Amino acid sequence: MVQTLAQLPPGETAVVSAVSLQGANRMRLQELGFLPGVRVTALYESPFGDPVAYGVLDTVIALRRADAATIEIER
């Protein structure tokens, strides 16, 4: 079963396995640090649940759930 970053509950950590976007959006996520093998932690959600803050490579990145759903993870 493939899980995505959008399904990761706050406080949990996972490893990125793939980014399923193509083109400029894929490059943007990779430049932010969402690369295969990198550990990502879901830190907290905004009050309405979107966006979600993720800890990646010693920084905090906020992603919309739609973007997080394109990042496959392994727990």
C-alpha positions as CSV (number, residue, x, y, z in Angstrom):
1,M,0.0,0.0,0.0
2,V,1.5,3.3,-1.1
3,Q,1.2,6.1,1.5
4,T,1.6,9.8,0.8
5,L,3.0,12.6,2.9
6,A,-0.5,14.0,3.2
7,Q,-1.5,10.9,5.2
8,L,1.3,11.3,7.8
9,P,-0.2,12.4,11.1
10,P,1.5,15.2,13.1
11,G,4.4,13.9,15.2
12,E,5.2,11.0,12.9
13,T,8.3,10.6,10.8
14,A,8.7,8.8,7.4
15,V,11.2,8.5,4.6
16,V,10.5,9.9,1.1
17,S,10.4,7.2,-1.5
18,A,9.3,9.1,-4.6
19,V,7.8,12.4,-5.9
20,S,5.1,11.7,-8.5
21,L,5.0,15.1,-10.1
22,Q,6.9,16.1,-13.3
23,G,8.5,19.3,-14.6
24,A,8.8,22.5,-12.6
25,N,6.7,21.4,-9.7
26,R,8.8,18.3,-9.1
27,M,12.0,20.4,-9.3
28,R,10.5,22.8,-6.7
29,L,9.8,20.0,-4.2
30,Q,13.2,18.5,-4.8
31,E,14.9,21.9,-4.2
32,L,13.0,22.2,-0.9
33,G,14.5,18.9,0.1
34,F,11.9,16.3,-0.7
35,L,14.2,13.7,-2.2
36,P,14.2,9.9,-2.0
37,G,15.8,8.7,1.2
38,V,15.3,12.0,3.2
39,R,13.5,11.8,6.5
40,V,10.4,14.0,6.9
41,T,8.5,14.7,10.1
42,A,4.9,16.1,10.1
43,L,5.1,18.9,12.7
44,Y,1.7,20.5,12.9
45,E,-1.3,21.5,10.9
46,S,-2.8,25.0,10.4
47,P,-6.1,25.6,12.3
48,F,-8.1,24.6,9.2
49,G,-5.9,21.6,8.4
50,D,-4.2,23.0,5.3
51,P,-1.3,23.7,4.9
52,V,0.8,21.3,7.0
53,A,4.3,22.1,8.4
54,Y,6.9,19.4,7.7
55,G,10.4,19.2,9.1
56,V,12.9,18.3,6.4
57,L,16.7,18.7,6.3
58,D,16.8,20.9,9.5
59,T,14.1,23.3,8.2
60,V,10.4,23.7,8.4
61,I,8.4,23.7,5.1
62,A,4.7,24.3,4.8
63,L,3.0,22.3,2.0
64,R,-0.6,22.2,0.9
65,R,-2.2,18.8,1.2
66,A,-2.5,18.6,-2.5
67,D,1.2,18.9,-3.0
68,A,2.0,16.6,-0.1
69,A,-0.3,14.0,-1.7
70,T,2.2,13.7,-4.6
71,I,5.1,12.7,-2.3
72,E,5.2,8.9,-1.6
73,I,6.6,7.8,1.8
74,E,7.7,4.7,3.6
75,R,7.0,4.6,7.4
